Amino acid sequence: MLLYGGLGWAGDRWLGTSFLLPTGLVLGAVLGFYVVIVRFGRAPQEPTDPDA
């Protein structure tokens, strides 16, 4: 969020707009959740039993 929010803030200052900061914050939050889900969201695989 900090990275994309900062980019949005800088873009707003440079272009004189007011929509890039909220867009950057939302995009950063969505990407942050995505990274957490990809990294920790998967259930561990059960080891296969070689005797079965």
PyMOL Python script that loads the backbone (N, CA, C, O; Angstrom):
from pymol import cmd

cmd.read_pdbstr("""\
ATOM      1  N   MET A   1       0.822  -1.188   0.000  1.00  0.00           N
ATOM      2  CA  MET A   1       0.000   0.000   0.000  1.00  0.00           C
ATOM      3  C   MET A   1       0.866   1.251   0.000  1.00  0.00           C
ATOM      4  O   MET A   1       0.557   2.234  -0.674  1.00  0.00           O
ATOM      5  N   LEU A   2       1.937   1.205   0.753  1.00  0.00           N
ATOM      6  CA  LEU A   2       2.794   2.378   0.848  1.00  0.00           C
ATOM      7  C   LEU A   2       3.416   2.719  -0.507  1.00  0.00           C
ATOM      8  O   LEU A   2       3.481   3.888  -0.886  1.00  0.00           O
ATOM      9  N   LEU A   3       3.864   1.713  -1.224  1.00  0.00           N
ATOM     10  CA  LEU A   3       4.495   1.949  -2.524  1.00  0.00           C
ATOM     11  C   LEU A   3       3.502   2.539  -3.520  1.00  0.00           C
ATOM     12  O   LEU A   3       3.762   3.586  -4.113  1.00  0.00           O
ATOM     13  N   TYR A   4       2.371   1.874  -3.702  1.00  0.00           N
ATOM     14  CA  TYR A   4       1.405   2.346  -4.689  1.00  0.00           C
ATOM     15  C   TYR A   4       0.692   3.618  -4.235  1.00  0.00           C
ATOM     16  O   TYR A   4       0.335   4.456  -5.062  1.00  0.00           O
ATOM     17  N   GLY A   5       0.485   3.763  -2.942  1.00  0.00           N
ATOM     18  CA  GLY A   5      -0.055   5.015  -2.433  1.00  0.00           C
ATOM     19  C   GLY A   5       0.900   6.171  -2.675  1.00  0.00           C
ATOM     20  O   GLY A   5       0.484   7.264  -3.060  1.00  0.00           O
ATOM     21  N   GLY A   6       2.177   5.922  -2.447  1.00  0.00           N
ATOM     22  CA  GLY A   6       3.184   6.950  -2.713  1.00  0.00           C
ATOM     23  C   GLY A   6       3.274   7.301  -4.181  1.00  0.00           C
ATOM     24  O   GLY A   6       3.421   8.470  -4.538  1.00  0.00           O
ATOM     25  N   LEU A   7       3.186   6.293  -5.033  1.00  0.00           N
ATOM     26  CA  LEU A   7       3.183   6.572  -6.470  1.00  0.00           C
ATOM     27  C   LEU A   7       1.943   7.365  -6.870  1.00  0.00           C
ATOM     28  O   LEU A   7       2.020   8.268  -7.703  1.00  0.00           O
ATOM     29  N   GLY A   8       0.799   7.025  -6.275  1.00  0.00           N
ATOM     30  CA  GLY A   8      -0.423   7.773  -6.556  1.00  0.00           C
ATOM     31  C   GLY A   8      -0.332   9.211  -6.074  1.00  0.00           C
ATOM     32  O   GLY A   8      -0.759  10.132  -6.770  1.00  0.00           O
ATOM     33  N   TRP A   9       0.227   9.405  -4.880  1.00  0.00           N
ATOM     34  CA  TRP A   9       0.404  10.762  -4.358  1.00  0.00           C
ATOM     35  C   TRP A   9       1.322  11.573  -5.269  1.00  0.00           C
ATOM     36  O   TRP A   9       1.024  12.719  -5.604  1.00  0.00           O
ATOM     37  N   ALA A  10       2.439  10.967  -5.665  1.00  0.00           N
ATOM     38  CA  ALA A  10       3.378  11.668  -6.542  1.00  0.00           C
ATOM     39  C   ALA A  10       2.733  11.977  -7.893  1.00  0.00           C
ATOM     40  O   ALA A  10       2.919  13.063  -8.443  1.00  0.00           O
ATOM     41  N   GLY A  11       1.983  11.025  -8.415  1.00  0.00           N
ATOM     42  CA  GLY A  11       1.290  11.266  -9.677  1.00  0.00           C
ATOM     43  C   GLY A  11       0.265  12.374  -9.568  1.00  0.00           C
ATOM     44  O   GLY A  11       0.133  13.194 -10.477  1.00  0.00           O
ATOM     45  N   ASP A  12      -0.465  12.405  -8.457  1.00  0.00           N
ATOM     46  CA  ASP A  12      -1.434  13.486  -8.248  1.00  0.00           C
ATOM     47  C   ASP A  12      -0.742  14.838  -8.170  1.00  0.00           C
ATOM     48  O   ASP A  12      -1.217  15.813  -8.752  1.00  0.00           O
ATOM     49  N   ARG A  13       0.368  14.904  -7.462  1.00  0.00           N
ATOM     50  CA  ARG A  13       1.097  16.173  -7.342  1.00  0.00           C
ATOM     51  C   ARG A  13       1.635  16.616  -8.705  1.00  0.00           C
ATOM     52  O   ARG A  13       1.581  17.796  -9.050  1.00  0.00           O
ATOM     53  N   TRP A  14       2.152  15.656  -9.471  1.00  0.00           N
ATOM     54  CA  TRP A  14       2.783  15.975 -10.747  1.00  0.00           C
ATOM     55  C   TRP A  14       1.749  16.367 -11.801  1.00  0.00           C
ATOM     56  O   TRP A  14       1.960  17.299 -12.577  1.00  0.00           O
ATOM     57  N   LEU A  15       0.620  15.636 -11.819  1.00  0.00           N
ATOM     58  CA  LEU A  15      -0.395  15.879 -12.843  1.00  0.00           C
ATOM     59  C   LEU A  15      -1.489  16.852 -12.405  1.00  0.00           C
ATOM     60  O   LEU A  15      -2.276  17.308 -13.235  1.00  0.00           O
ATOM     61  N   GLY A  16      -1.548  17.172 -11.117  1.00  0.00           N
ATOM     62  CA  GLY A  16      -2.576  18.080 -10.633  1.00  0.00           C
ATOM     63  C   GLY A  16      -3.950  17.433 -10.546  1.00  0.00           C
ATOM     64  O   GLY A  16      -4.967  18.113 -10.682  1.00  0.00           O
ATOM     65  N   THR A  17      -3.987  16.132 -10.322  1.00  0.00           N
ATOM     66  CA  THR A  17      -5.252  15.413 -10.218  1.00  0.00           C
ATOM     67  C   THR A  17      -5.514  15.060  -8.763  1.00  0.00           C
ATOM     68  O   THR A  17      -4.732  15.410  -7.879  1.00  0.00           O
ATOM     69  N   SER A  18      -6.628  14.359  -8.517  1.00  0.00           N
ATOM     70  CA  SER A  18      -6.936  13.966  -7.142  1.00  0.00           C
ATOM     71  C   SER A  18      -7.442  12.534  -7.044  1.00  0.00           C
ATOM     72  O   SER A  18      -7.962  12.142  -5.999  1.00  0.00           O
ATOM     73  N   PHE A  19      -7.306  11.747  -8.102  1.00  0.00           N
ATOM     74  CA  PHE A  19      -7.833  10.386  -8.070  1.00  0.00           C
ATOM     75  C   PHE A  19      -6.755   9.313  -7.993  1.00  0.00           C
ATOM     76  O   PHE A  19      -7.070   8.152  -7.734  1.00  0.00           O
ATOM     77  N   LEU A  20      -5.518   9.661  -8.206  1.00  0.00           N
ATOM     78  CA  LEU A  20      -4.469   8.639  -8.247  1.00  0.00           C
ATOM     79  C   LEU A  20      -4.090   8.120  -6.865  1.00  0.00           C
ATOM     80  O   LEU A  20      -3.760   6.943  -6.724  1.00  0.00           O
ATOM     81  N   LEU A  21      -4.130   8.966  -5.847  1.00  0.00           N
ATOM     82  CA  LEU A  21      -3.805   8.505  -4.496  1.00  0.00           C
ATOM     83  C   LEU A  21      -4.782   7.435  -4.022  1.00  0.00           C
ATOM     84  O   LEU A  21      -4.328   6.369  -3.606  1.00  0.00           O
ATOM     85  N   PRO A  22      -6.112   7.656  -4.061  1.00  0.00           N
ATOM     86  CA  PRO A  22      -7.022   6.584  -3.648  1.00  0.00           C
ATOM     87  C   PRO A  22      -6.904   5.340  -4.523  1.00  0.00           C
ATOM     88  O   PRO A  22      -7.009   4.217  -4.030  1.00  0.00           O
ATOM     89  N   THR A  23      -6.687   5.539  -5.816  1.00  0.00           N
ATOM     90  CA  THR A  23      -6.519   4.398  -6.715  1.00  0.00           C
ATOM     91  C   THR A  23      -5.275   3.608  -6.336  1.00  0.00           C
ATOM     92  O   THR A  23      -5.312   2.378  -6.309  1.00  0.00           O
ATOM     93  N   GLY A  24      -4.185   4.287  -6.047  1.00  0.00           N
ATOM     94  CA  GLY A  24      -2.952   3.618  -5.646  1.00  0.00           C
ATOM     95  C   GLY A  24      -3.097   2.885  -4.324  1.00  0.00           C
ATOM     96  O   GLY A  24      -2.563   1.788  -4.161  1.00  0.00           O
ATOM     97  N   LEU A  25      -3.821   3.485  -3.371  1.00  0.00           N
ATOM     98  CA  LEU A  25      -4.031   2.820  -2.079  1.00  0.00           C
ATOM     99  C   LEU A  25      -4.861   1.555  -2.237  1.00  0.00           C
ATOM    100  O   LEU A  25      -4.542   0.525  -1.642  1.00  0.00           O
ATOM    101  N   VAL A  26      -5.922   1.623  -3.031  1.00  0.00           N
ATOM    102  CA  VAL A  26      -6.767   0.442  -3.253  1.00  0.00           C
ATOM    103  C   VAL A  26      -5.975  -0.632  -3.992  1.00  0.00           C
ATOM    104  O   VAL A  26      -6.035  -1.805  -3.624  1.00  0.00           O
ATOM    105  N   LEU A  27      -5.241  -0.250  -5.019  1.00  0.00           N
ATOM    106  CA  LEU A  27      -4.442  -1.213  -5.773  1.00  0.00           C
ATOM    107  C   LEU A  27      -3.383  -1.862  -4.885  1.00  0.00           C
ATOM    108  O   LEU A  27      -3.153  -3.068  -4.976  1.00  0.00           O
ATOM    109  N   GLY A  28      -2.746  -1.082  -4.039  1.00  0.00           N
ATOM    110  CA  GLY A  28      -1.752  -1.629  -3.114  1.00  0.00           C
ATOM    111  C   GLY A  28      -2.371  -2.603  -2.128  1.00  0.00           C
ATOM    112  O   GLY A  28      -1.770  -3.632  -1.819  1.00  0.00           O
ATOM    113  N   ALA A  29      -3.571  -2.294  -1.624  1.00  0.00           N
ATOM    114  CA  ALA A  29      -4.250  -3.194  -0.689  1.00  0.00           C
ATOM    115  C   ALA A  29      -4.632  -4.496  -1.369  1.00  0.00           C
ATOM    116  O   ALA A  29      -4.444  -5.571  -0.799  1.00  0.00           O
ATOM    117  N   VAL A  30      -5.165  -4.413  -2.578  1.00  0.00           N
ATOM    118  CA  VAL A  30      -5.559  -5.617  -3.317  1.00  0.00           C
ATOM    119  C   VAL A  30      -4.347  -6.488  -3.607  1.00  0.00           C
ATOM    120  O   VAL A  30      -4.402  -7.703  -3.418  1.00  0.00           O
ATOM    121  N   LEU A  31      -3.275  -5.897  -4.056  1.00  0.00           N
ATOM    122  CA  LEU A  31      -2.062  -6.668  -4.338  1.00  0.00           C
ATOM    123  C   LEU A  31      -1.460  -7.257  -3.064  1.00  0.00           C
ATOM    124  O   LEU A  31      -0.922  -8.364  -3.087  1.00  0.00           O
ATOM    125  N   GLY A  32      -1.546  -6.528  -1.962  1.00  0.00           N
ATOM    126  CA  GLY A  32      -1.061  -7.051  -0.688  1.00  0.00           C
ATOM    127  C   GLY A  32      -1.847  -8.278  -0.248  1.00  0.00           C
ATOM    128  O   GLY A  32      -1.259  -9.278   0.166  1.00  0.00           O
ATOM    129  N   PHE A  33      -3.177  -8.208  -0.335  1.00  0.00           N
ATOM    130  CA  PHE A  33      -4.002  -9.367  -0.001  1.00  0.00           C
ATOM    131  C   PHE A  33      -3.700 -10.537  -0.922  1.00  0.00           C
ATOM    132  O   PHE A  33      -3.638 -11.683  -0.477  1.00  0.00           O
ATOM    133  N   TYR A  34      -3.511 -10.251  -2.206  1.00  0.00           N
ATOM    134  CA  TYR A  34      -3.211 -11.310  -3.164  1.00  0.00           C
ATOM    135  C   TYR A  34      -1.901 -12.025  -2.804  1.00  0.00           C
ATOM    136  O   TYR A  34      -1.830 -13.254  -2.839  1.00  0.00           O
ATOM    137  N   VAL A  35      -0.884 -11.260  -2.465  1.00  0.00           N
ATOM    138  CA  VAL A  35       0.407 -11.855  -2.112  1.00  0.00           C
ATOM    139  C   VAL A  35       0.277 -12.720  -0.857  1.00  0.00           C
ATOM    140  O   VAL A  35       0.849 -13.809  -0.799  1.00  0.00           O
ATOM    141  N   VAL A  36      -0.460 -12.254   0.139  1.00  0.00           N
ATOM    142  CA  VAL A  36      -0.645 -13.025   1.364  1.00  0.00           C
ATOM    143  C   VAL A  36      -1.409 -14.314   1.080  1.00  0.00           C
ATOM    144  O   VAL A  36      -1.054 -15.372   1.599  1.00  0.00           O
ATOM    145  N   ILE A  37      -2.453 -14.234   0.262  1.00  0.00           N
ATOM    146  CA  ILE A  37      -3.234 -15.431  -0.060  1.00  0.00           C
ATOM    147  C   ILE A  37      -2.397 -16.432  -0.838  1.00  0.00           C
ATOM    148  O   ILE A  37      -2.459 -17.632  -0.568  1.00  0.00           O
ATOM    149  N   VAL A  38      -1.621 -15.959  -1.793  1.00  0.00           N
ATOM    150  CA  VAL A  38      -0.772 -16.872  -2.577  1.00  0.00           C
ATOM    151  C   VAL A  38       0.283 -17.509  -1.685  1.00  0.00           C
ATOM    152  O   VAL A  38       0.575 -18.698  -1.812  1.00  0.00           O
ATOM    153  N   ARG A  39       0.853 -16.720  -0.783  1.00  0.00           N
ATOM    154  CA  ARG A  39       1.948 -17.230   0.058  1.00  0.00           C
ATOM    155  C   ARG A  39       1.452 -18.158   1.164  1.00  0.00           C
ATOM    156  O   ARG A  39       2.057 -19.206   1.394  1.00  0.00           O
ATOM    157  N   PHE A  40       0.376 -17.805   1.849  1.00  0.00           N
ATOM    158  CA  PHE A  40      -0.051 -18.543   3.027  1.00  0.00           C
ATOM    159  C   PHE A  40      -1.412 -19.207   2.887  1.00  0.00           C
ATOM    160  O   PHE A  40      -1.830 -19.912   3.806  1.00  0.00           O
ATOM    161  N   GLY A  41      -2.115 -19.018   1.794  1.00  0.00           N
ATOM    162  CA  GLY A  41      -3.484 -19.487   1.674  1.00  0.00           C
ATOM    163  C   GLY A  41      -3.640 -20.942   1.282  1.00  0.00           C
ATOM    164  O   GLY A  41      -4.746 -21.477   1.364  1.00  0.00           O
ATOM    165  N   ARG A  42      -2.612 -21.577   0.874  1.00  0.00           N
ATOM    166  CA  ARG A  42      -2.722 -22.963   0.417  1.00  0.00           C
ATOM    167  C   ARG A  42      -2.560 -23.930   1.574  1.00  0.00           C
ATOM    168  O   ARG A  42      -1.714 -23.747   2.450  1.00  0.00           O
ATOM    169  N   ALA A  43      -3.389 -24.964   1.557  1.00  0.00           N
ATOM    170  CA  ALA A  43      -3.295 -26.003   2.586  1.00  0.00           C
ATOM    171  C   ALA A  43      -2.056 -26.854   2.310  1.00  0.00           C
ATOM    172  O   ALA A  43      -1.726 -27.113   1.153  1.00  0.00           O
ATOM    173  N   PRO A  44      -1.378 -27.283   3.357  1.00  0.00           N
ATOM    174  CA  PRO A  44      -0.202 -28.131   3.134  1.00  0.00           C
ATOM    175  C   PRO A  44      -0.614 -29.465   2.514  1.00  0.00           C
ATOM    176  O   PRO A  44      -1.674 -30.012   2.817  1.00  0.00           O
ATOM    177  N   GLN A  45       0.238 -29.963   1.652  1.00  0.00           N
ATOM    178  CA  GLN A  45      -0.023 -31.244   1.004  1.00  0.00           C
ATOM    179  C   GLN A  45       0.220 -32.390   1.966  1.00  0.00           C
ATOM    180  O   GLN A  45       1.204 -32.395   2.705  1.00  0.00           O
ATOM    181  N   GLU A  46      -0.670 -33.346   1.951  1.00  0.00           N
ATOM    182  CA  GLU A  46      -0.504 -34.532   2.782  1.00  0.00           C
ATOM    183  C   GLU A  46       0.570 -35.420   2.177  1.00  0.00           C
ATOM    184  O   GLU A  46       0.564 -35.656   0.968  1.00  0.00           O
ATOM    185  N   PRO A  47       1.491 -35.916   2.991  1.00  0.00           N
ATOM    186  CA  PRO A  47       2.494 -36.829   2.435  1.00  0.00           C
ATOM    187  C   PRO A  47       1.835 -38.147   2.012  1.00  0.00           C
ATOM    188  O   PRO A  47       0.933 -38.653   2.679  1.00  0.00           O
ATOM    189  N   THR A  48       2.293 -38.663   0.931  1.00  0.00           N
ATOM    190  CA  THR A  48       1.735 -39.937   0.469  1.00  0.00           C
ATOM    191  C   THR A  48       2.374 -41.083   1.251  1.00  0.00           C
ATOM    192  O   THR A  48       3.561 -41.049   1.575  1.00  0.00           O
ATOM    193  N   ASP A  49       1.576 -42.079   1.541  1.00  0.00           N
ATOM    194  CA  ASP A  49       2.038 -43.246   2.300  1.00  0.00           C
ATOM    195  C   ASP A  49       2.610 -44.262   1.332  1.00  0.00           C
ATOM    196  O   ASP A  49       1.872 -44.795   0.504  1.00  0.00           O
ATOM    197  N   PRO A  50       3.904 -44.548   1.407  1.00  0.00           N
ATOM    198  CA  PRO A  50       4.512 -45.496   0.457  1.00  0.00           C
ATOM    199  C   PRO A  50       4.056 -46.931   0.693  1.00  0.00           C
ATOM    200  O   PRO A  50       4.203 -47.765  -0.200  1.00  0.00           O
ATOM    201  N   ASP A  51       3.506 -47.249   1.868  1.00  0.00           N
ATOM    202  CA  ASP A  51       3.066 -48.609   2.157  1.00  0.00           C
ATOM    203  C   ASP A  51       1.644 -48.883   1.682  1.00  0.00           C
ATOM    204  O   ASP A  51       1.187 -50.025   1.737  1.00  0.00           O
ATOM    205  N   ALA A  52       0.951 -47.877   1.225  1.00  0.00           N
ATOM    206  CA  ALA A  52      -0.458 -48.078   0.837  1.00  0.00           C
ATOM    207  C   ALA A  52      -0.609 -48.657  -0.527  1.00  0.00           C
ATOM    208  O   ALA A  52      -1.731 -48.879  -0.983  1.00  0.00           O
TER     209      ALA A  52
END
""", "prot")
cmd.dss("prot")
cmd.show_as("cartoon", "prot")
cmd.util.cbc("prot")
cmd.orient("prot")
